[in-house]
Amino acid sequence: MGDEQAIKQITGKDQQTLLANPQALNFYSYANNNPIINSDPSGKSSELDVVRIPGIPGAHTFIHTIADQPGEDLSKYGSGPNYTIGGYMSEWWGGNLVARINEPGNLNASRESYLASYPLTPPEGMSIAQYDQKLLESGYALTQQYLGMYFFTGQPISNFANSGNTSAQVIINAGGTVPAMPLVYTDNNFPYVYFPLGAGKPIGTPSFGRQLDTMARSYIDSQAQKVLNSLSSTFSLLSKQLEKANGK
């Protein structure tokens, strides 16, 4: 058994999760040893989950949270207290990007399909329960918005966003920080490599093409301005020389 497999068998967590949150190795800690700020009635903080997409080298990301903020009406979010928040294409063949809460595929995803799971740390001064609620509110707000066309590569590779961009947007809108994620995951299941395209970048991130276009236009504009400044300086000098020649 390899070291990574042994770690996962003992802790129940993969190596990337533990690197993102070493305190998870401490079986006797509660709320990352900060129970005043990170009180967690449910016993579980929200997390960003990465699952493989069977048969293709793609990875889907979604947020899992347990909303337990006292006194809050959660009925509009559906049946709880477990909730998932993710982005999907509106039609099986593509269409628009839509955000959904409690998509059955996410709720029923087996742990064997997970490539990684990252605990989401609340912003400073916010409890875990409050952050769980903010994530749910953020996700619900996206379900009510037009998010543009869906494309599987997401932004910034394409002009259109995907599930990875949606998860990042939910976290950012809730005031949190998106965990650092690798560009590729590997495991022993075919096709062996999985790319979490769009993950870590919010909806609206300019595509590489647009970024290059903006850079090119900026460069051309700056060079054109230099030429204009040079011509202006040259004309000014010629004008002064003509004035001298005419005795003015």
C-alpha positions in Angstrom: 0.0 0.0 0.0 1.4 3.4 -1.0 1.9 6.3 1.5 -1.1 8.3 0.1 -3.4 5.2 0.3 -2.3 4.5 3.8 -3.0 8.2 4.9 -6.5 8.0 3.3 -7.3 4.7 5.0 -6.2 6.0 8.4 -7.7 9.6 8.2 -10.5 9.2 5.7 -9.1 12.2 3.9 -6.9 12.4 0.8 -3.4 13.9 0.8 -4.5 17.2 -0.9 -7.2 17.8 1.6 -4.7 17.4 4.5 -2.2 19.7 2.8 -4.9 22.3 2.6 -5.9 21.9 6.2 -3.1 20.1 8.3 -5.3 20.5 11.4 -7.5 17.8 10.0 -4.8 15.3 11.2 -5.6 16.2 14.8 -8.4 13.8 15.7 -8.9 15.5 19.1 -9.4 19.0 17.8 -12.8 20.8 17.3 -13.5 23.6 14.8 -9.8 23.9 14.0 -9.0 24.7 17.6 -11.0 27.9 17.5 -14.4 27.1 18.9 -15.3 30.7 19.7 -15.2 31.8 16.1 -15.7 28.4 14.5 -18.6 27.0 16.5 -20.3 24.3 14.4 -23.6 22.9 15.7 -23.7 20.3 12.9 -20.1 19.1 13.6 -19.2 19.6 10.0 -17.9 22.7 8.1 -18.8 23.4 4.4 -16.5 21.9 1.8 -15.7 22.2 -1.9 -15.9 18.7 -3.4 -14.2 17.6 -6.6 -15.6 14.5 -8.3 -14.5 12.7 -11.5 -16.7 12.7 -14.5 -16.9 9.1 -15.7 -15.3 8.2 -19.0 -13.8 11.6 -19.8 -10.8 13.5 -18.3 -13.0 16.1 -16.6 -13.8 17.0 -13.0 -17.0 18.5 -11.6 -16.9 20.7 -8.5 -19.7 21.5 -6.1 -20.2 22.8 -2.6 -21.6 20.8 0.3 -22.9 22.5 3.4 -25.0 21.8 6.4 -27.1 24.8 7.1 -27.9 25.1 10.8 -28.1 28.8 11.6 -30.8 29.0 14.4 -33.9 30.8 13.5 -33.4 30.8 9.8 -36.1 29.7 7.4 -34.5 27.3 5.0 -37.7 26.0 3.3 -37.0 27.9 0.0 -33.7 25.9 -0.4 -35.5 22.6 -0.3 -35.1 19.7 2.1 -32.1 19.9 4.5 -30.0 20.2 6.5 -27.6 18.8 3.9 -27.4 21.0 0.9 -25.3 20.9 -2.3 -24.7 23.9 -4.6 -23.4 23.5 -8.1 -23.5 24.6 -11.7 -24.9 22.6 -14.6 -25.9 22.9 -18.3 -29.6 23.6 -18.7 -30.0 20.9 -21.3 -28.1 17.6 -21.7 -26.6 18.8 -24.9 -25.5 22.2 -23.6 -27.6 25.4 -23.5 -27.2 27.9 -20.6 -25.3 27.6 -17.4 -27.6 27.3 -14.4 -26.9 27.0 -10.6 -28.9 24.4 -8.7 -29.3 23.5 -5.1 -29.6 19.8 -4.1 -28.9 18.3 -7.6 -29.6 14.6 -7.1 -26.3 13.7 -8.7 -24.4 15.7 -6.1 -26.5 14.6 -3.1 -26.0 10.9 -4.1 -22.3 11.1 -5.2 -20.3 8.3 -3.6 -17.1 9.1 -1.8 -15.3 6.7 -4.2 -16.0 9.2 -7.0 -14.3 12.1 -5.0 -11.0 13.3 -6.3 -10.6 15.8 -3.4 -12.5 17.6 -0.7 -11.5 21.0 0.6 -12.9 22.5 3.9 -14.1 26.1 3.4 -12.8 28.4 6.1 -15.2 31.2 7.2 -14.1 34.8 6.7 -12.7 36.4 9.8 -15.3 37.2 12.4 -17.9 34.8 10.9 -18.8 31.5 12.5 -19.0 28.3 10.6 -22.8 28.3 11.0 -23.1 31.8 9.6 -20.8 31.0 6.7 -22.8 27.9 5.9 -25.9 30.2 5.7 -24.0 32.7 3.5 -23.0 30.0 1.1 -26.5 28.8 0.8 -27.8 32.4 0.3 -25.1 33.0 -2.3 -26.0 29.8 -4.2 -29.7 30.5 -4.1 -29.1 34.0 -5.6 -27.2 32.5 -8.5 -30.1 30.1 -9.2 -32.2 33.3 -9.8 -29.8 34.8 -12.2 -28.9 34.4 -15.9 -25.4 33.1 -16.0 -24.8 33.0 -19.8 -24.1 30.1 -22.1 -22.5 26.9 -20.7 -19.3 25.5 -22.2 -17.4 22.5 -20.7 -14.0 24.1 -20.6 -15.2 27.1 -18.6 -13.5 30.4 -18.2 -10.8 31.5 -18.8 -10.2 28.9 -21.5 -13.5 29.8 -23.3 -15.8 32.8 -23.2 -18.4 30.8 -21.3 -18.5 29.5 -17.7 -19.0 26.0 -16.3 -19.5 24.2 -12.9 -16.0 25.1 -11.7 -16.6 28.8 -12.2 -20.0 28.5 -10.5 -18.5 27.0 -7.3 -15.9 29.7 -7.2 -18.5 32.4 -7.6 -20.6 31.0 -4.8 -17.7 31.1 -2.4 -16.6 34.6 -3.4 -20.1 36.0 -3.2 -20.3 34.6 0.4 -17.2 36.4 1.3 -14.9 33.4 1.4 -11.7 32.4 -0.3 -11.5 29.7 -3.0 -9.1 27.0 -2.0 -5.9 26.5 -4.1 -6.5 23.6 -6.4 -4.1 21.6 -8.7 -4.5 21.8 -12.5 -4.9 18.1 -12.8 -5.9 15.1 -10.6 -4.9 11.5 -11.1 -6.2 8.2 -9.8 -6.4 4.5 -10.9 -9.7 4.9 -12.7 -9.9 5.3 -16.5 -9.0 7.8 -18.0 -6.6 8.3 -15.0 -6.3 12.1 -15.3 -9.0 14.7 -14.6 -8.9 18.4 -15.2 -11.1 20.7 -13.0 -11.5 23.2 -15.7 -12.9 26.6 -14.6 -12.3 25.8 -10.9 -11.0 28.7 -8.9 -12.1 31.3 -11.3 -15.4 33.2 -10.9 -18.0 33.7 -13.5 -17.1 36.5 -15.8 -13.3 35.8 -15.8 -12.1 37.0 -19.3 -11.1 34.3 -21.6 -7.5 33.9 -22.6 -8.5 35.1 -26.1 -10.0 38.3 -24.7 -7.0 38.8 -22.4 -4.6 38.5 -25.3 -6.8 40.9 -27.4 -6.9 43.4 -24.5 -3.1 43.2 -24.2 -2.6 43.5 -27.9 -4.9 46.5 -28.1 -3.2 48.1 -25.1 0.2 47.6 -26.8 -0.9 49.0 -30.1 -2.5 52.0 -28.4 0.6 52.7 -26.5 2.8 52.4 -29.6 0.4 54.6 -31.6 0.5 57.2 -28.8 4.3 57.2 -28.9 4.3 57.8 -32.6 1.8 60.6 -32.2 3.9 62.2 -29.5 7.0 61.9 -31.7 5.2 63.5 -34.7 3.9 66.3 -32.5 7.4 67.0 -31.2 8.8 66.9 -34.7 6.1 69.3 -36.0 6.7 71.6 -33.1 10.4 71.7 -33.8 9.9 72.4 -37.5 7.4 75.2 -36.7 10.0 76.9 -34.5 12.7 76.5 -37.2 10.4 78.1 -39.8 9.6 81.0 -37.4 13.3 81.6 -37.0 13.9 81.4 -40.8 11.1 84.0 -41.4 12.6 86.3 -38.8 9.8 86.0 -36.3 
